[in-house]
């Protein structure tokens, strides 16, 4: 039996701070509930546990207060918006059949520790999910701890603990007794941090052993060998024994909290669930997408097979929509991409689809599209495995050369993938000045993110090499390794399309994510060469030209922008001429580049500061560009103001075809969140309408291709559709693709599509 134990408070907190505020139409906040359920469902899918329990703190237990009155002193009170969601989270978990555990005398980690100890006694396996590293002391061969992090979750076993810290699980508690913990106000030994504490515990193992050798304490040094502790640090350690021993007791996770003696009590069984009550709760909270995901999980969790309609083994187990899902999930998604929508399930949803004029989008686009996507997943796209592998070897060679160059410039070898080590080398050893206003990270390390290094790339020869190393290394690890792993036995990649994942209405794909195939660099563009047609077949690609700018022209009704598109002029050159006051023939490539940044920036509600950063001009100059743009394109200026005002009044934005998106950020607690809400209000109708158009086109193209037996739609990437067909049908498919995409919808400006064909995706783009 595998038991999943969830640190409820930790996950709820991560969900609360990880999402922008969401609420239903009655004002009940739902973002922590939404995030918690997303995490829960992912864990349930990945781990496939037999039993699940979630533990929650009620209040600080008295026994730790008795040890140290300052325990958790100064910790901020739980925000009211989170506190009101905690009972909802617990209620939903209970209705799902999950055991919800708490006890006034113990904290959540004590409860989880006690349950994990029962697993050891019964020979069962246990997986703990938390954001708190205190749990690492519980790691055993039969207990895995997953620590949630901003850059992804990380699994810890006894082996990975040794690899990362050089410590055993038991020694993690000893480490805390020396270092303390500011989040819980556990003092440790004042003035002794990680740099000294870790090597001390590595060498001496326990607190007792440290003090047994207090007169001759040494710590290992990679260069000089063992060296004595400095006088100041030694004095702190001498004086801090009582505090360290107290800290160890405060940090020790108890294994004697009152829990059931029968681990099988935590099994998730059908008799523990109440699906009717669960539907009522989630409907009242207007969390329709979550409800649809949970229903899907319940079917999978009950080991009910999903119908894929395909004998292809590559697609076995793929999730597909059932008709019941299509009455629920797609309708709710159209009515609010955030699922912040009022009304009861099914009947009310469909009534409101009609009320808001979104019937065509649901019945003629989203519903048939779900079947089309399933066909595309089954078809997949062929990959040139040999060429991709060879390209990977080239990248590996480049990575090795870049590593050597980086070490030469830095004067020593180190882990280039360690931000901490990199920061110490660049800004410590080499003394490279940090960009102005750059702060260290929360852990006290230097900031070495891409943006920081780009700002100072010309200040030392090591920096361009390191930036290039990161780029090439990511291309190899993410795309070469990732794509090779995704190739099926038939030599094709069968991505999974997500129809209701994004807030904008755009499709997304996973396993692998083909939407993120790099296109900005020449090296990244090479990956398109490895997506190829079958023997004696070709790929035909159609790509919308500047679709979002054309949508903006239509929605705003701006005469100047409409005229430019109708006259088939270079929109960026025309904009540059009008904003910078020069004749079109005298627009330089630099002026055109700046105008292009303004054109696309306006769509995303860009401000002067961000534009200045993008195009490398002072803020005052960027402000002048934006003002000049809006002065000339007065229709756009009026439109942008109007959509923001409307969204503030109604709480949502709407596309040309009735797709809605709630924008609770407009009423956020501070100006930054409100400003984000305004940018969303400006962009959502444009990006959402563009997303709708590509979906209209997919349905139209799929239908038209029925007259060409050899042709099949195999890929959708942003504004681009890829069809595979026999070489003999290349011309007819090219004409068909251009015709159907350009006439998918009617705007006040023409939709133009560039169509190319070839043996690879690279050739038809």
C-alpha positions in Angstrom: 0.0 0.0 0.0 1.2 3.5 -0.8 0.0 6.3 1.4 0.1 10.0 0.4 0.4 12.4 3.3 -0.2 16.1 2.6 0.9 19.0 4.8 -2.3 20.9 4.5 -1.2 24.3 5.8 1.9 24.3 3.7 0.0 23.5 0.5 -2.8 25.9 1.2 -0.2 28.7 1.8 1.6 27.9 -1.5 -1.7 27.9 -3.4 -2.8 31.2 -1.8 0.4 33.1 -2.6 0.9 31.3 -5.9 -2.3 32.5 -7.6 -3.8 35.9 -8.2 -7.0 36.4 -6.2 -10.0 34.6 -7.5 -13.5 34.7 -6.2 -17.0 33.7 -7.1 -19.8 36.1 -7.9 -20.7 36.3 -4.2 -17.3 37.5 -3.3 -16.1 34.2 -1.7 -12.3 33.8 -2.4 -11.4 30.6 -4.2 -7.7 30.9 -5.3 -6.3 28.9 -2.4 -9.0 26.2 -2.9 -8.3 26.2 -6.7 -4.5 25.9 -6.2 -4.8 23.3 -3.5 -7.0 21.1 -5.7 -4.7 21.5 -8.7 -1.8 20.3 -6.6 -3.8 17.5 -5.0 -5.0 16.2 -8.4 -1.5 16.3 -9.8 -0.1 14.3 -6.8 -3.0 11.8 -7.1 -2.3 11.3 -10.8 1.5 11.1 -10.5 1.8 9.0 -7.3 -1.5 6.9 -7.6 -1.7 6.3 -3.9 -4.0 3.8 -2.3 -4.7 6.0 0.7 -4.5 9.8 1.3 -4.5 11.9 4.4 -4.1 15.7 4.8 -2.9 17.1 8.2 -3.6 20.7 9.3 -2.4 22.8 12.2 -5.1 24.1 14.6 -3.0 26.1 16.9 0.6 26.1 18.3 0.8 23.1 20.7 1.5 23.9 24.3 4.3 21.5 24.8 6.6 23.5 22.4 5.5 26.7 24.1 6.5 25.1 27.4 9.9 24.4 26.0 10.4 27.9 24.6 7.8 30.7 25.0 9.2 32.5 21.9 8.4 29.5 19.6 6.8 31.0 16.5 6.7 34.4 18.1 6.4 37.2 15.5 4.9 35.0 12.9 2.3 36.9 10.8 -1.3 36.1 11.3 -2.9 34.0 8.5 -4.4 36.4 6.0 -8.2 36.7 6.3 -8.6 35.7 2.7 -6.7 32.5 3.3 -8.4 31.8 6.7 -11.8 31.9 5.1 -10.8 29.3 2.5 -9.3 26.7 4.9 -12.7 25.2 6.0 -13.6 24.9 2.3 -10.4 23.0 1.5 -11.0 20.6 4.4 -14.6 20.1 3.5 -13.8 19.3 -0.2 -11.1 16.9 0.8 -13.5 15.1 3.2 -16.1 14.9 0.4 -13.4 13.3 -1.8 -12.9 10.6 0.8 -9.6 12.0 2.0 -8.8 11.7 5.7 -8.5 15.2 7.2 -6.3 15.1 10.4 -5.7 17.6 13.1 -5.2 17.7 16.9 -5.0 20.7 19.3 -2.0 19.1 21.1 0.1 18.6 18.0 1.2 20.3 14.7 0.6 18.9 11.3 4.2 17.6 11.0 3.8 15.7 14.3 0.6 14.0 12.9 2.2 13.2 9.6 5.3 11.9 11.4 3.2 9.7 13.6 1.3 8.2 10.6 4.6 7.7 8.6 5.9 5.7 11.6 2.8 3.5 11.4 3.7 2.8 7.8 7.1 1.6 8.9 5.5 -0.8 11.4 3.2 -2.3 8.7 5.7 -2.4 5.8 3.7 0.1 3.7 5.2 3.0 1.7 4.6 6.6 2.5 5.0 9.8 0.4 4.9 13.1 2.2 4.2 16.4 0.3 5.1 19.7 1.9 7.0 22.9 1.4 8.7 22.6 4.8 12.2 21.1 5.0 11.7 20.1 8.6 10.1 16.9 7.2 13.5 15.7 5.8 14.2 14.2 9.2 11.4 11.7 8.5 13.0 10.3 5.3 13.6 6.6 5.2 13.7 3.8 2.6 10.0 3.5 2.9 9.3 7.3 3.4 9.8 9.7 0.5 9.5 13.4 1.2 8.6 15.7 -1.7 9.5 19.4 -1.1 7.5 21.8 -3.2 9.7 24.6 -4.6 9.2 27.6 -6.9 11.3 25.9 -9.6 9.6 22.5 -9.2 9.1 19.8 -6.7 12.1 17.7 -5.5 11.9 14.2 -4.1 14.1 13.2 -1.2 15.2 9.7 -0.3 18.1 8.8 2.0 20.4 8.7 -1.1 19.4 12.2 -2.3 19.8 13.6 1.1 23.4 12.3 1.2 24.0 13.6 -2.3 22.7 17.1 -1.5 23.7 17.7 2.1 26.1 14.9 2.9 23.8 14.2 5.9 21.5 11.4 7.0 17.8 12.1 7.8 18.6 12.0 11.5 21.4 14.5 11.1 19.0 17.0 9.5 17.5 17.5 13.0 21.0 18.0 14.4 21.7 20.6 11.7 18.6 22.5 12.7 19.6 22.5 16.3 22.8 24.4 15.3 21.4 26.6 12.6 18.0 27.3 14.1 14.9 28.3 12.0 13.9 31.9 11.6 10.4 31.0 10.3 9.5 29.2 13.5 11.8 31.5 15.7 13.9 28.6 16.7 17.2 30.2 17.9 19.8 27.4 17.3 23.3 28.7 18.1 23.2 32.4 17.6 25.6 33.5 14.9 26.3 30.1 13.4 24.8 29.6 9.9 24.8 27.0 7.2 28.4 27.5 6.1 29.7 26.3 9.5 26.8 24.1 10.6 26.7 21.7 7.7 30.4 20.7 7.8 30.2 20.5 11.6 27.4 18.0 11.5 29.0 16.1 8.6 32.1 15.6 10.6 30.8 15.1 14.1 27.3 13.7 13.4 25.5 14.8 16.5 25.3 17.8 18.9 26.7 15.7 21.7 29.7 14.7 19.6 30.4 18.4 18.7 30.5 19.3 22.4 32.6 16.2 23.2 35.3 17.7 20.9 34.7 21.4 21.8 38.3 22.0 22.6 39.6 20.8 19.2 36.8 21.5 16.8 37.8 21.4 13.1 35.8 21.5 9.9 36.9 20.2 6.5 38.2 22.6 4.0 38.4 21.6 0.3 41.7 23.4 -0.2 43.5 23.3 3.1 42.1 20.1 4.6 40.7 20.2 8.2 41.0 23.6 9.8 40.2 24.9 13.2 37.0 26.8 14.0 37.7 30.5 14.3 37.8 31.9 17.8 34.7 34.0 17.5 32.6 31.0 16.1 34.1 28.7 18.7 33.0 31.0 21.5 29.5 31.2 20.1 29.3 27.4 20.0 30.6 27.1 23.6 28.0 29.5 24.8 25.2 28.1 22.7 24.9 24.5 23.9 21.7 25.1 25.9 20.0 26.9 23.1 21.1 24.2 20.6 19.7 21.4 22.8 16.4 23.3 23.2 16.2 24.0 19.5 16.6 20.3 18.8 13.6 19.5 21.0 11.6 22.3 19.3 12.5 21.0 15.8 12.0 17.3 16.6 8.9 15.9 14.8 6.9 13.9 17.3 5.9 10.3 16.4 3.4 9.8 19.1 0.5 12.0 18.0 -2.9 10.2 18.3 -3.6 8.6 15.0 -5.3 5.4 13.9 -3.4 2.2 14.4 -4.8 0.8 11.2 -3.2 2.4 8.1 -5.9 1.0 5.9 -8.3 3.5 7.6 -6.8 6.0 5.2 -7.7 4.2 2.0 -9.7 6.3 -0.4 -12.8 4.3 -1.0 -16.1 5.0 -2.8 -18.1 4.7 0.4 -16.2 7.6 1.9 -17.1 10.0 -0.9 -20.1 12.2 -1.4 -20.1 13.2 -5.1 -23.5 14.9 -4.9 -22.4 17.2 -2.0 -19.1 17.8 -3.7 -20.9 18.9 -6.8 -23.0 21.3 -4.8 -20.0 22.8 -3.0 -18.0 23.4 -6.1 -21.0 24.7 -8.0 -21.6 27.2 -5.3 -18.0 28.3 -5.5 -18.4 28.4 -9.3 -15.3 26.1 -9.7 -16.6 24.2 -12.8 -13.2 23.3 -14.3 -12.1 21.9 -11.0 -15.3 19.9 -10.8 -14.7 18.4 -14.2 -11.1 17.5 -13.4 -12.2 15.9 -10.2 -14.8 13.8 -12.0 -12.2 12.7 -14.4 -9.8 11.8 -11.5 -12.6 9.8 -9.8 -13.1 7.7 -12.9 -9.4 7.0 -13.2 -9.0 6.5 -9.5 -11.8 3.9 -9.6 -9.7 2.1 -12.3 -12.5 2.8 -14.8 -10.9 2.5 -18.3 -11.2 5.6 -20.6 -12.4 5.1 -24.1 -9.9 6.4 -26.6 -11.4 5.0 -29.7 -8.0 3.9 -30.9 -6.1 0.6 -31.1 -2.8 2.5 -31.2 -0.8 1.5 -28.1 0.8 4.9 -28.1 -2.5 6.4 -27.0 -3.6 3.9 -24.4 -4.5 5.7 -21.2 -4.8 9.1 -22.9 -7.4 11.3 -21.3 -10.3 12.3 -23.6 -13.5 14.2 -23.0 -16.7 12.3 -22.5 -20.0 13.8 -23.6 -20.8 14.7 -20.0 -17.6 16.6 -19.7 -18.5 18.6 -22.8 -21.7 19.8 -21.1 -19.8 21.0 -18.2 -16.1 21.8 -18.7 -16.1 23.5 -22.1 -19.2 25.6 -21.4 -17.8 26.8 -18.1 -14.4 27.5 -19.7 -16.1 29.7 -22.4 -18.1 31.6 -19.8 -15.0 32.2 -17.7 -11.4 31.2 -18.4 -10.8 31.6 -14.7 -13.9 29.5 -13.9 -15.1 32.5 -11.9 -18.6 32.3 -13.2 -22.0 32.5 -11.6 -24.8 29.9 -12.1 -25.7 26.3 -11.4 -24.2 23.4 -13.4 -25.3 22.2 -16.8 -28.7 23.7 -17.5 -27.7 27.1 -16.2 -24.4 27.0 -18.0 -26.0 26.2 -21.3 -28.7 28.9 -20.8 -26.0 31.4 -20.2 -24.0 30.3 -23.2 -27.1 31.3 -25.2 -27.6 34.5 -23.1 -24.1 35.8 -23.8 -24.0 34.9 -27.4 -21.4 32.1 -27.1 -23.5 29.3 -28.6 -21.5 29.3 -31.9 -18.2 29.1 -30.0 -19.4 26.1 -27.9 -21.4 24.1 -30.4 -19.6 24.9 -33.7 -16.0 25.3 -32.4 -15.1 23.9 -29.0 -17.2 20.8 -29.1 -16.1 19.5 -32.5 -12.6 20.7 -31.8 -12.3 18.2 -28.9 -12.7 15.3 -31.4 -10.3 16.9 -33.8 -7.7 17.2 -31.1 -8.1 13.6 -30.2 -7.4 12.7 -33.9 -4.3 14.9 -33.9 -3.0 13.2 -30.8 -3.5 9.8 -32.4 -1.8 10.9 -35.6 1.2 12.5 -34.0 4.1 13.9 -35.9 7.1 12.0 -37.2 10.5 12.9 -35.7 13.9 12.3 -37.4 15.4 10.5 -34.4 18.9 10.0 -35.9 19.2 13.7 -36.9 17.9 14.9 -33.5 20.4 12.5 -31.7 23.3 13.8 -33.8 22.3 17.4 -33.1 22.3 16.5 -29.4 25.9 15.3 -29.7 26.8 18.6 -31.4 25.2 20.5 -28.5 27.0 18.4 -26.0 30.3 19.2 -27.6 29.5 22.9 -27.6 28.5 22.6 -23.9 31.9 21.1 -23.1 33.8 23.8 -25.0 31.8 26.5 -23.3 32.5 24.9 -19.9 36.2 25.0 -20.6 36.1 28.6 -21.7 34.1 29.6 -18.6 36.5 27.9 -16.3 39.4 29.6 -18.0 37.9 33.0 -17.6 36.9 32.4 -14.0 40.2 30.8 -13.0 38.8 27.6 -11.6 36.3 24.8 -12.1 32.9 24.9 -10.4 29.3 23.9 -10.9 28.1 26.2 -13.6 24.5 25.1 -12.9 24.7 26.2 -9.3 23.5 29.8 -8.9 25.2 30.0 -5.5 28.6 29.0 -6.7 28.3 31.1 -9.9 27.4 34.2 -7.9 30.3 33.7 -5.5 32.7 33.3 -8.4 31.4 36.3 -10.5 30.6 38.8 -7.8 32.8 37.6 -5.0 36.1 36.3 -6.5 36.1 38.2 -9.8 34.5 41.3 -8.2 32.2 42.0 -11.1 29.8 44.8 -10.0 26.2 43.9 -9.7 23.6 46.0 -11.7 22.1 48.9 -9.8 19.3 48.1 -7.4 20.0 44.4 -7.6 19.4 42.6 -4.3 20.6 39.2 -3.1 18.1 36.4 -3.0 16.1 35.5 0.1 18.7 32.9 1.0 21.5 35.5 0.9 23.0 34.4 -2.4 23.9 36.6 -5.3 21.3 37.0 -8.1 22.5 35.3 -11.2 19.3 35.1 -13.3 19.4 35.7 -17.0 18.2 39.3 -16.8 20.9 40.2 -14.3 23.7 38.6 -16.4 22.5 40.2 -19.6 22.6 43.7 -18.0 26.3 43.3 -17.3 27.3 41.0 -20.1 30.0 43.4 -21.4 31.7 43.9 -18.1 33.7 40.6 -18.1 34.6 38.1 -20.9 33.2 35.2 -18.7 29.7 36.5 -18.9 28.9 36.0 -22.6 30.3 32.5 -22.4 28.2 31.7 -19.4 25.0 33.1 -21.0 25.7 31.1 -24.1 26.4 28.0 -22.0 23.0 28.3 -20.3 21.2 28.7 -23.6 22.9 25.7 -25.2 22.6 23.5 -22.1 18.8 24.3 -21.9 18.4 23.4 -25.6 20.0 20.1 -25.0 18.5 19.1 -21.6 15.0 20.4 -22.3 14.5 19.8 -26.0 16.9 17.1 -27.2 16.5 14.9 -24.2 12.9 15.8 -23.8 11.9 15.2 -27.4 13.8 11.9 -27.7 12.1 10.6 -24.6 8.7 11.4 -26.1 9.2 9.6 -29.4 6.9 6.6 -29.5 7.5 3.1 -31.0 6.0 4.3 -34.3 8.7 7.0 -34.5 6.2 9.8 -33.9 5.5 12.2 -31.0 2.0 12.1 -29.7 1.6 15.3 -27.7 -1.5 15.8 -25.5 -3.5 18.9 -26.3 -5.2 20.8 -23.4 -8.4 22.6 -24.5 -9.2 24.3 -21.2 -5.9 25.0 -19.6 -5.0 28.6 -20.5 -7.0 31.6 -19.4 -6.8 33.2 -22.8 -8.6 30.5 -24.7 -5.4 29.3 -26.5 -4.6 25.6 -26.7 -1.7 24.2 -24.8 0.1 20.9 -25.1 2.0 18.6 -22.7 4.2 15.5 -22.8 5.9 17.2 -24.6 5.0 20.8 -24.8 5.3 21.6 -28.5 4.1 25.2 -28.0 7.5 26.0 -26.4 9.7 24.7 -29.2 12.3 27.6 -29.4 12.0 30.0 -32.4 13.8 33.2 -31.4 17.4 32.0 -32.0 18.9 30.4 -35.1 20.1 27.5 -33.0 16.7 27.0 -31.5 15.0 27.1 -34.9 17.0 24.0 -35.9 14.6 21.9 -33.9 11.9 22.4 -36.6 14.1 20.4 -38.9 13.6 17.2 -36.9 9.8 17.3 -37.3 9.4 15.6 -40.7 6.9 14.0 -43.1 6.6 10.3 -43.7 8.2 8.8 -46.9 6.7 10.3 -50.1 4.7 12.7 -48.0 5.1 16.4 -47.2 4.1 18.9 -44.5 2.1 22.0 -45.5 2.0 24.8 -43.0 -0.2 27.9 -42.8 0.7 30.7 -40.5 -1.5 33.8 -39.7 0.3 37.1 -40.3 0.1 39.6 -37.4 -3.2 38.1 -36.3 -3.4 40.0 -33.0 -2.8 43.4 -34.6 -5.5 42.6 -37.2 -7.8 41.7 -34.3 -7.0 45.0 -32.6 -7.8 46.9 -35.8 -11.2 45.2 -36.0 -12.1 45.5 -32.3 -11.0 49.1 -32.0 -12.3 50.3 -35.4 -9.3 52.5 -35.7 -9.4 54.0 -39.2 -5.7 54.4 -39.7 -4.8 50.9 -38.6 -7.7 49.4 -40.8 -6.5 51.4 -43.8 -2.9 50.2 -43.4 -4.0 46.5 -43.4 -6.5 47.0 -46.3 -3.7 48.6 -48.3 -1.5 45.7 -47.5 1.2 48.0 -46.2 4.1 47.1 -43.8 2.4 48.0 -40.6 5.6 48.5 -38.6 7.0 50.8 -41.2 3.8 52.8 -41.4 3.7 53.0 -37.6 7.3 54.2 -37.5 6.6 56.8 -40.1 3.6 58.1 -38.2 5.0 58.0 -34.7 8.5 59.2 -35.5 7.5 61.8 -38.1 9.5 60.6 -41.1 8.5 59.5 -44.6 8.1 55.7 -45.0 11.1 55.6 -47.3 13.3 57.0 -44.6 12.3 54.6 -41.9 15.5 52.8 -40.8 15.6 49.2 -39.6 16.1 50.5 -36.0 13.0 52.8 -36.2 11.0 49.9 -37.6 12.2 47.6 -34.7 11.1 50.2 -32.2 7.7 50.7 -33.9 7.2 46.9 -33.9 7.9 46.8 -30.2 5.3 49.5 -29.7 2.7 47.8 -31.9 2.9 44.5 -30.1 3.5 46.1 -26.7 0.2 48.1 -27.0 -1.6 44.8 -27.3 -0.2 43.7 -23.9 -0.8 47.0 -22.2 2.9 47.8 -22.1 4.1 50.7 -20.0 6.9 53.2 -20.7 9.3 51.5 -18.2 8.9 48.0 -19.9 9.1 49.4 -23.4 12.2 51.4 -22.5 13.8 48.2 -21.3 12.8 46.2 -24.4 14.1 48.6 -26.9 17.0 50.2 -25.0 15.9 53.8 -24.7 15.3 56.1 -21.8 11.9 55.9 -20.1 10.9 59.4 -21.1 11.6 58.5 -24.7 9.5 55.3 -24.5 6.7 57.3 -22.9 6.8 59.7 -25.9 6.6 56.8 -28.3 3.5 55.4 -26.6 1.9 58.8 -26.5 2.7 59.4 -30.1 1.2 56.0 -31.1 -2.0 56.6 -29.2 -2.3 60.1 -30.5 -2.2 58.8 -34.1 -4.3 55.7 -33.5 -7.0 57.5 -31.5 -9.4 54.6 -32.0 -7.1 52.3 -30.2 -6.6 54.7 -27.4 -10.4 55.0 -26.9 -10.9 51.2 -27.2 -8.2 50.4 -24.6 -9.8 52.9 -22.1 -13.3 51.5 -22.8 -12.4 47.8 -22.3 -10.8 48.7 -18.9 -13.8 50.7 -17.8 -16.2 48.0 -18.9 -14.1 45.3 -17.1 -14.1 47.3 -13.9 -17.8 47.6 -14.0 -18.7 44.0 -15.0 -15.7 42.1 -13.6 -14.8 40.4 -16.9 -13.5 40.8 -20.4 -15.1 39.3 -23.5 -13.9 38.3 -26.9 -15.5 38.9 -30.3 -17.2 35.5 -30.0 -18.4 35.7 -26.4 -15.5 34.1 -24.6 -15.3 35.6 -21.1 -12.6 36.0 -18.6 -13.1 37.2 -15.0 -10.5 39.7 -13.9 -10.6 39.9 -10.0 -7.2 41.6 -10.2 -9.0 44.9 -11.1 -10.2 45.0 -7.5 -7.0 43.8 -6.0 -5.6 45.0 -2.7 -2.8 47.1 -4.1 -2.0 49.2 -7.1 0.4 46.7 -8.7 -2.4 44.0 -8.8 -4.9 46.5 -10.1 -2.4 47.6 -12.8 -2.0 43.9 -13.8 -5.8 43.7 -14.0 -5.9 46.7 -16.4 -3.3 45.1 -18.6 -5.3 41.8 -18.7 -8.4 43.7 -19.5 -6.7 45.3 -22.5 -5.1 42.1 -23.8 -7.6 39.4 -23.0 -10.2 40.4 -25.7 -7.4 40.6 -28.4 -5.5 37.4 -27.5 -8.8 35.6 -26.8 -10.3 36.5 -30.1 -7.1 35.4 -31.9 -7.4 32.1 -30.0 -11.0 31.8 -31.1 -10.1 32.4 -34.8 -7.4 29.7 -34.9 -10.0 27.3 -33.5 -12.6 28.3 -36.1 -9.8 27.7 -38.7 -9.0 24.2 -37.3 -12.6 23.1 -37.6 -12.9 24.5 -41.1 -9.6 23.0 -42.3 -10.4 19.6 -40.8 -13.8 19.6 -42.5 -12.4 20.7 -45.9 -9.6 18.1 -45.7 -12.2 15.3 -45.9 -12.0 15.6 -49.7 -8.3 14.8 -49.6 -8.0 11.3 -48.2 -4.2 11.4 -47.8 -4.3 14.7 -45.7 -4.5 15.0 -41.9 -4.1 17.9 -39.6 -1.3 17.0 -37.3 0.0 20.1 -35.4 -1.3 23.4 -34.0 1.4 25.8 -32.7 0.2 29.3 -31.8 -1.0 30.8 -35.0 0.2 28.0 -37.2 -1.5 24.8 -38.6 0.5 21.9 -40.0 -1.0 19.3 -42.4 0.6 16.1 -43.6 -0.3 14.8 -47.0 0.9 12.8 -50.0 3.3 14.7 -52.1 0.9 14.5 -55.0 -1.7 16.5 -53.0 0.7 19.3 -52.0 -0.8 22.0 -54.2 -4.5 21.2 -53.4 -3.8 21.1 -49.7 -1.8 24.4 -49.9 -4.7 26.1 -51.6 -7.3 24.6 -49.3 -5.3 25.6 -46.1 -4.9 29.2 -47.2 -8.5 29.5 -48.3 -10.0 28.0 -45.1 -7.7 29.9 -42.7 -8.2 33.2 -44.4 -12.0 32.8 -44.5 -12.5 31.2 -41.0 -14.1 34.4 -39.8 -14.8 37.8 -41.3 -13.1 40.9 -39.9 -13.0 44.5 -41.1 -9.4 43.8 -42.2 -8.2 40.9 -44.3 -6.8 37.8 -42.5 -3.6 36.8 -44.4 -2.0 33.5 -44.2 1.5 32.5 -45.4 1.5 28.9 -46.7 4.7 26.9 -47.3 5.4 23.3 -47.7 8.4 20.9 -47.5 9.8 17.7 -46.0 10.1 19.3 -42.5 8.4 21.8 -40.3 11.5 24.0 -40.8 10.9 24.1 -44.6 7.2 25.0 -44.3 7.7 27.9 -42.0 
